[in-house]
Amino acid sequence: MKRIFSVVTLLVLLLVSPAFSQNNSPAVKADKLYQSFAYHEAIDEYIKVLAKEPDNAIAIRNIADCYRLTNNSEKSEVYFAKVVKLADAKPIDKYHYAQALMYNAKYEEAKKFFSEYAAVAGSDERAKNSISAIGTMDEFFRDSAKSIVSKIMINSDKADFSPVFYQEGIVFVSSRESQAKDRTHTWTGNPFLTLYYSQGKGTSLRSPELLSKELQSKFNDGPACFNQSGNVMYLTRNNSTLSNRADRVVKLKIVTSKFEDSKWSDPEDLPL
């Protein structure tokens, strides 16, 4: 009886092990991460898949999309160049490939794929608008000699954007590391967006600090703008209400906060 039990146990282990291994393979992990919008994390798993299966069409398509959605235009171009050659390539693939080419200043190549997409895009005007923009590219630089663009010390290696004047400085949005909120956004691999304040102007802006710890949510906060007096803030942030998540995508909302008694009040949804 003991020998029979041992044989049965061995057979079960032999049957279960391949299934367990398959469920934990890089391909399965990558697809799960991709489907849950964890694009930054999915990239590493798709790279493992392609190391063993360079022609895996699903991995090629999805990693191209991951790089597109994490704003890596160089890698996006590399993989969408492969996607448009796949047997099941879709018209939208040409549009995304053209976008990457355009971002990488390869305008003539971009026009070719924008044109191919526009020919079958029906009422979608995006490709035609991009072709028009490429055709008038020189106009964008017509007055460039009148301006000087320079990096300032408050910039980080993360996303820093949407500055607005506030008091004696600026408020802007950043995904830099913050001691007060260090949760990572799996979509980008960076911390969630937070509002920062930097006093000063021009090249004399001081080291940024958090605008308000009390205003920080668990997810993205910003951009923001203020009324003329600077005591009312209109803030964009993630809307985590379940009724808005039917498509599994967290939407955005605008909230307002008032500066009273030396602090910002609890945000309230804008009633629109």
C-alpha positions as CSV (number, residue, x, y, z in Angstrom):
1,M,0.0,0.0,0.0
2,K,2.9,2.3,0.9
3,R,4.5,1.7,-2.5
4,I,1.2,2.4,-4.3
5,F,0.8,5.7,-2.5
6,S,4.4,6.7,-3.4
7,V,3.8,5.9,-7.1
8,V,0.5,7.8,-7.1
9,T,2.2,10.8,-5.4
10,L,5.0,10.8,-8.0
11,L,2.6,10.7,-10.9
12,V,0.7,13.6,-9.4
13,L,3.9,15.6,-9.0
14,L,4.9,14.9,-12.6
15,L,1.5,16.0,-13.9
16,V,1.3,19.1,-11.8
17,S,4.9,20.4,-12.2
18,P,4.6,21.2,-15.9
19,A,1.3,23.0,-15.4
20,F,2.8,25.0,-12.4
21,S,5.8,25.9,-14.5
22,Q,3.7,27.0,-17.4
23,N,1.5,29.2,-15.2
24,N,4.6,30.9,-13.9
25,S,6.4,31.3,-17.2
26,P,7.5,34.8,-18.3
27,A,4.8,34.8,-21.1
28,V,2.0,34.2,-18.6
29,K,3.5,36.8,-16.1
30,A,3.9,39.3,-18.9
31,D,0.4,38.9,-20.2
32,K,-1.1,39.3,-16.7
33,L,1.0,42.4,-16.1
34,Y,0.0,43.9,-19.5
35,Q,-3.7,43.2,-18.9
36,S,-3.5,44.9,-15.5
37,F,-1.9,48.0,-17.0
38,A,1.5,47.3,-15.3
39,Y,3.3,48.2,-18.5
40,H,6.6,49.0,-17.0
41,E,6.8,45.7,-15.2
42,A,5.5,43.7,-18.2
43,I,8.5,44.9,-20.4
44,D,11.0,42.9,-18.4
45,E,8.9,39.7,-18.7
46,Y,8.4,40.2,-22.5
47,I,12.1,40.7,-22.9
48,K,12.6,37.2,-21.3
49,V,10.0,35.7,-23.7
50,L,11.7,37.2,-26.8
51,A,15.1,36.1,-25.7
52,K,13.8,32.5,-26.1
53,E,11.2,33.1,-28.8
54,P,12.3,36.1,-31.0
55,D,9.3,35.6,-33.3
56,N,6.6,35.5,-30.6
57,A,4.0,37.8,-32.2
58,I,2.0,38.4,-29.0
59,A,5.2,39.4,-27.2
60,I,6.4,41.7,-30.0
61,R,3.0,43.4,-30.2
62,N,2.6,43.9,-26.5
63,I,6.1,45.0,-25.7
64,A,5.7,47.6,-28.5
65,D,2.6,48.8,-26.8
66,C,4.2,48.9,-23.4
67,Y,7.0,51.1,-24.7
68,R,4.5,53.4,-26.4
69,L,2.4,53.7,-23.2
70,T,5.5,54.4,-21.1
71,N,6.7,57.1,-23.6
72,N,9.8,55.4,-24.8
73,S,9.7,56.4,-28.4
74,E,13.1,54.9,-29.3
75,K,12.1,51.4,-28.2
76,S,8.6,51.8,-29.4
77,E,9.9,52.5,-32.9
78,V,12.1,49.4,-32.8
79,Y,9.2,47.1,-31.9
80,F,6.5,48.7,-34.0
81,A,8.8,48.3,-37.0
82,K,8.4,44.5,-36.4
83,V,4.6,44.8,-35.5
84,V,3.7,46.3,-38.9
85,K,5.3,43.3,-40.6
86,L,3.3,40.7,-38.7
87,A,0.7,38.7,-40.6
88,D,-2.0,40.0,-38.3
89,A,-0.9,43.7,-38.4
90,K,-3.7,46.2,-37.9
91,P,-4.1,49.7,-39.4
92,I,-3.7,51.3,-36.0
93,D,-0.2,49.6,-35.8
94,K,0.9,51.8,-38.7
95,Y,-0.4,54.9,-36.9
96,H,1.5,54.0,-33.7
97,Y,4.6,53.3,-35.7
98,A,4.3,56.6,-37.5
99,Q,3.9,58.3,-34.1
100,A,7.2,56.8,-32.8
101,L,9.0,57.8,-36.0
102,M,7.6,61.4,-35.7
103,Y,8.7,61.7,-32.1
104,N,12.2,60.5,-33.2
105,A,12.3,63.2,-35.9
106,K,12.1,60.7,-38.8
107,Y,9.5,62.8,-40.5
108,E,9.5,61.4,-44.1
109,E,9.2,57.8,-42.8
110,A,6.4,58.9,-40.5
111,K,4.5,60.6,-43.3
112,K,4.6,57.3,-45.3
113,F,2.9,55.3,-42.5
114,F,0.5,58.1,-41.5
115,S,-0.6,58.2,-45.1
116,E,-1.2,54.4,-45.2
117,Y,-3.2,54.7,-42.0
118,A,-5.2,57.7,-43.2
119,A,-6.2,55.8,-46.4
120,V,-8.2,53.3,-44.3
121,A,-9.0,55.4,-41.2
122,G,-12.4,56.7,-42.2
123,S,-13.3,59.6,-40.0
124,D,-10.2,59.4,-37.8
125,E,-8.4,62.7,-38.7
126,R,-5.4,62.2,-36.4
127,A,-3.0,60.9,-39.2
128,K,-4.0,63.7,-41.6
129,N,-3.4,66.3,-38.8
130,S,0.0,64.8,-38.2
131,I,0.9,64.9,-41.9
132,S,-0.2,68.6,-42.0
133,A,2.0,69.3,-38.9
134,I,5.0,67.7,-40.5
135,G,4.4,69.8,-43.6
136,T,4.6,73.0,-41.6
137,M,7.4,71.9,-39.3
138,D,9.6,74.9,-40.3
139,E,7.0,77.3,-39.0
140,F,7.5,75.9,-35.5
141,F,11.1,77.1,-35.5
142,R,10.5,80.4,-37.3
143,D,10.9,82.5,-34.1
144,S,13.3,80.2,-32.3
145,A,16.1,82.7,-32.3
146,K,14.0,85.0,-30.1
147,S,13.9,82.5,-27.2
148,I,16.5,80.7,-25.2
149,V,15.6,77.3,-23.6
150,S,17.8,76.2,-20.7
151,K,17.6,73.6,-18.0
152,I,17.1,74.8,-14.5
153,M,18.3,73.2,-11.3
154,I,14.8,72.3,-10.0
155,N,14.3,69.7,-12.8
156,S,14.7,66.0,-11.9
157,D,15.2,62.9,-14.1
158,K,11.5,62.1,-13.7
159,A,8.4,63.8,-15.2
160,D,8.2,67.5,-14.2
161,F,5.5,69.5,-15.9
162,S,2.5,71.9,-15.8
163,P,4.1,74.8,-13.9
164,V,1.7,77.6,-12.7
165,F,2.5,80.8,-10.9
166,Y,1.7,80.8,-7.2
167,Q,2.6,83.3,-4.6
168,E,6.3,84.2,-5.0
169,G,7.1,81.1,-7.1
170,I,5.6,78.3,-9.1
171,V,3.7,75.1,-8.4
172,F,4.3,72.1,-10.7
173,V,3.7,68.4,-11.0
174,S,6.5,65.8,-10.6
175,S,6.9,62.1,-10.3
176,R,10.2,62.4,-8.4
177,E,10.8,60.4,-5.2
178,S,8.9,61.8,-2.2
179,Q,9.3,60.7,1.4
180,A,5.7,61.5,2.0
181,K,4.4,59.3,-0.8
182,D,6.6,56.7,-2.2
183,R,4.1,54.3,-3.8
184,T,5.1,53.3,-7.4
185,H,2.8,53.5,-10.3
186,T,3.2,50.1,-12.1
187,W,2.2,51.7,-15.4
188,T,5.3,53.9,-15.5
189,G,7.6,52.4,-12.8
190,N,7.8,55.9,-11.2
191,P,6.2,57.3,-8.1
192,F,2.7,58.8,-8.5
193,L,2.5,62.5,-9.4
194,T,2.7,65.0,-6.6
195,L,2.5,68.8,-6.4
196,Y,5.7,70.8,-5.6
197,Y,6.3,74.4,-4.8
198,S,9.5,76.3,-5.7
199,Q,10.0,79.9,-4.5
200,G,11.7,82.4,-6.8
201,K,11.6,83.1,-10.5
202,G,13.6,82.4,-13.7
203,T,16.9,80.7,-13.0
204,S,16.8,81.6,-9.3
205,L,14.1,79.1,-8.3
206,R,14.9,77.5,-5.0
207,S,14.9,73.7,-4.3
208,P,11.3,72.4,-4.6
209,E,9.3,71.2,-1.6
210,L,6.0,69.5,-1.2
211,L,3.1,71.9,-1.6
212,S,1.0,70.2,1.0
213,K,1.3,66.8,2.6
214,E,-2.4,66.9,3.6
215,L,-3.4,67.2,-0.1
216,Q,-1.6,64.1,-1.1
217,S,-3.8,61.1,-2.1
218,K,-2.7,57.5,-2.7
219,F,-2.5,58.1,-6.4
220,N,-1.8,60.9,-8.9
221,D,-2.3,64.5,-7.8
222,G,-2.0,67.3,-10.4
223,P,-1.9,69.3,-12.5
224,A,-3.4,72.2,-10.5
225,C,-4.4,75.8,-11.0
226,F,-5.4,78.6,-8.6
227,N,-7.9,81.5,-8.5
228,Q,-6.5,85.1,-8.8
229,S,-6.2,85.4,-5.0
230,G,-4.3,82.1,-4.7
231,N,-6.6,80.8,-1.9
232,V,-8.6,78.4,-4.0
233,M,-7.1,75.4,-5.8
234,Y,-8.5,73.3,-8.7
235,L,-6.7,70.0,-8.6
236,T,-6.8,67.1,-11.0
237,R,-6.5,63.7,-9.4
238,N,-7.5,60.0,-9.9
239,N,-11.1,59.1,-9.4
240,S,-11.2,55.8,-7.5
241,T,-15.0,55.6,-7.3
242,L,-15.9,52.1,-8.4
243,S,-18.9,53.3,-10.5
244,N,-16.3,54.9,-12.9
245,R,-14.2,51.7,-13.3
246,A,-16.5,49.6,-15.4
247,D,-13.8,49.4,-18.1
248,R,-11.0,48.8,-15.4
249,V,-9.5,52.2,-16.2
250,V,-9.3,54.7,-13.4
251,K,-10.6,58.0,-14.6
252,L,-9.7,61.6,-13.6
253,K,-11.7,64.2,-11.7
254,I,-11.3,67.8,-10.6
255,V,-11.5,68.7,-6.9
256,T,-11.3,72.1,-5.1
257,S,-9.5,73.0,-1.9
258,K,-9.5,76.3,0.0
259,F,-6.5,77.8,1.9
260,E,-8.0,78.5,5.3
261,D,-6.3,78.8,8.8
262,S,-2.8,78.4,7.2
263,K,-3.7,75.1,5.5
264,W,-5.5,73.6,2.6
265,S,-8.9,72.2,3.3
266,D,-10.0,68.7,2.5
267,P,-10.7,68.5,-1.3
268,E,-14.2,68.4,-2.5
269,D,-15.4,67.2,-5.9
270,L,-16.1,69.9,-8.4
271,P,-19.9,69.8,-8.9
272,L,-20.0,69.4,-12.6
